[in-house]
Amino acid sequence: MEKLTQQEEAAMLAIWKAGKGLVKDFLEAHAAPVPPYTTLASTIKNLEKKGYVESRKIGNVYEYTPVIVEEEYKKRFMHGFVKDYFENSYKELVTFFAKEKNISPEELKEIIRMIEKG
């Protein structure tokens, strides 16, 4: 799947939050700053072209439904992020956050427990 822009990602978060719906539904679910209706509608059309949502015409409006679930997108995004920025090493990712003091020793211990439990 094609990588999303920040604007497209924000729109997808609103779509996932709403589940499915019309552009106006996604405006209500969109995080601030909320884009103008026409901007969001255009962004959603781009998402449809990229294969992230599908549409169904109801009268003179379109109802959109996500094609990819949020968890699947997160997995793909994180794998690409780690590959591109941390030499494909999750150890490097955790080391980065530890050095920046964005992760506490307690959180690291919890991660280790989660890994050991499988």
N, C-alpha and C positions, 0 to 999 in steps of 0.2 A: 504494500500500500504506500501511496505517496505521502510524504511528510506534510504535516499541517503547519500553516502559519499560526502566529499567536491569535489572530482574529478568528481563524477557523477553529482553533482549539477551544477558545472561549465559547464559540457557538456550539461546538460539540458538547461541552460541559452543560450548557443550558438544555440541549436536546436530551442528553442522558438524564438530566434532572427531571425533565418533564415526561420522559418516556417516549411519547410521540405527540404530534400535534401540528398546529398551524404556526406560522411565523409569529403571530401575536402571543401565542402560548410561550414561545421561546423567549420573547422579549421580557415576559414576566419572570421567567426562570433565570434570565441572564444576570450575571454579576455586574456590579458597577465598574466602570461607566457603561451604561447601556447604549448600544449604537442606535442610530436612526433605523426605522422600520426597513427602508429601502436598502440600507447597507447590510442589515442582517439577512434580508431576503436574497440579496446577491451572494452573500457568503454561503448561505445554505445551498443555493444552486451550484456553487463551486464544489461544495462537499458532495453533492449528488454526482457531479461529473467525476470526482475522485473515487466514488464508490463507498463513501462513508454513510450516506443516507439514501433512502429510496422514497419516492413520492407516489401518491395516488390522488387523482383529481376527484374532488367532491364539489359538484356544481362549478363555481368559477374560482375556487381556491384549491390549494394543494395541502394535503396532510403528509407530513414527513415522519419517517420511522428510521431509527438508527439501524444500520446493517451490521456494524461491529459493536460489540459490547465494550463498556468502559475498561474492564479489567484486561481484555485482550489488547486494547490500545496501549494501556499502561505498560504491559509486558513488552510489546514491540518498541515503544518509545524508550523504555529504560535500557533494553538491550542495545539499541542504537546509540543512546547517550553514553553508556559505559564503553562501548566500542570506540566511539569517536573521541571522547574526552579523557578516558582513563585506560587506554591501551587494552581494552577488553578485559580489565581486571576489576572485579568487585572489591578485592582487597585494597586496590588503589583508591577506589571511591570512598570506602570506609576510612582509610588513612587520611584522605583529604578532609573529611568532616571532623575527624578526631583532631587533626592539626589546627583546624580553624575553630576548634572548641564549639562546634555545632552539635556534638554528640557527647553525652556524659558517660563516665565510666559505668554507671548503672545501666544505661541504655546498651552499651557494648556487651555487658554481662548478659543482659536479656537476649540480645541477638545471638550470643554464643549458646545460651540455653535452647533457643529455638532451633538452631542448627543441629545441636546434639540430639534433640528430640526427633528431628527429621520432619 
